[in-house]
Amino acid sequence: MTVSGSLGATPDLSYSKEGHPWTRLAIAEKRRRKGEVGVDWWEGILWGSLAETMCGALEKGMIVTVRGKLKMEPFEREGRALIGRTVFVEQIGFSGKAL
């Protein structure tokens, strides 16, 4: 699965209970459907040295392209049934901030 978009927040490095580094990306992907423009939000999860490196390089507003395995999970928010989309990132590319 490949997703491209703008980072909604600067990622923070976290550590699992076992001491493994990881981070979460919030990626806003622009979309057009039936003449309407909107944004789809994706979660990207990075582990290990990739997470450590990217936390030092990425900032809110930067354009990223991530590739990895997709996991979709239903959840409920405010009584609405939704589907969460998480990409477990294996590769990432990035460039400057969006205009």
C-alpha positions in Angstrom: 0.0 0.0 0.0 1.3 3.5 -0.9 0.0 6.7 0.6 1.2 10.3 -0.1 0.2 13.4 1.8 1.1 16.1 4.3 2.0 15.4 7.9 -0.6 16.6 10.3 1.9 16.8 13.2 5.6 16.5 13.9 6.2 12.9 15.0 7.5 12.0 18.5 9.7 9.0 19.2 8.2 6.5 21.7 9.4 3.2 23.0 7.5 -0.1 23.5 7.5 -1.9 26.8 10.4 -4.0 25.4 12.4 -0.9 24.6 11.9 -0.8 20.8 11.7 2.7 19.2 8.5 3.5 17.2 6.6 6.6 16.0 3.2 7.4 14.6 2.5 9.6 11.5 -0.7 11.4 10.8 -0.9 11.7 7.0 -3.5 13.9 5.3 -4.2 12.7 1.7 -6.2 15.1 -0.5 -8.9 13.4 -2.5 -11.5 14.2 -5.1 -14.7 12.2 -5.4 -17.7 13.1 -7.5 -16.4 16.7 -7.9 -15.9 17.2 -4.1 -12.5 17.9 -2.6 -11.7 16.5 0.8 -9.0 14.9 3.0 -8.5 11.3 4.0 -6.4 10.7 7.2 -4.1 7.8 7.4 -2.0 6.5 10.3 1.6 5.4 9.6 3.6 3.4 12.1 7.4 3.2 11.9 9.6 0.9 14.0 13.3 0.6 14.9 16.0 2.7 13.3 13.6 4.0 10.6 11.5 5.6 13.4 14.6 7.1 15.1 15.8 8.5 11.8 12.5 9.9 10.6 11.7 11.6 14.0 14.8 13.7 13.5 14.0 14.6 9.9 10.2 15.0 9.7 8.1 18.1 10.7 4.4 19.0 10.5 3.4 20.0 7.0 6.1 18.1 5.1 5.0 15.9 2.2 5.6 12.2 2.7 5.1 9.1 0.7 5.0 5.8 2.6 4.8 2.2 1.5 4.0 -0.7 3.7 1.4 -3.2 4.9 -2.2 -2.0 5.4 -4.3 -2.9 8.4 -8.0 -1.8 8.5 -9.9 -1.9 11.8 -13.4 -0.9 12.6 -14.0 1.5 15.5 -16.8 3.8 16.8 -16.6 7.5 17.4 -19.6 9.6 18.6 -22.0 6.7 17.7 -20.7 6.5 14.2 -19.1 3.3 12.8 -15.8 4.1 11.1 -12.8 2.2 9.8 -9.2 3.0 10.9 -6.5 2.7 8.3 -3.0 2.0 9.4 0.1 1.6 7.2 3.0 -0.3 8.8 5.7 1.6 7.0 8.5 -0.2 5.3 9.7 2.6 3.0 9.4 6.4 3.2 10.2 9.4 1.1 9.7 13.0 2.0 10.2 16.6 0.7 9.6 20.1 2.0 6.4 21.6 3.3 3.3 22.0 1.2 2.5 25.5 0.0 
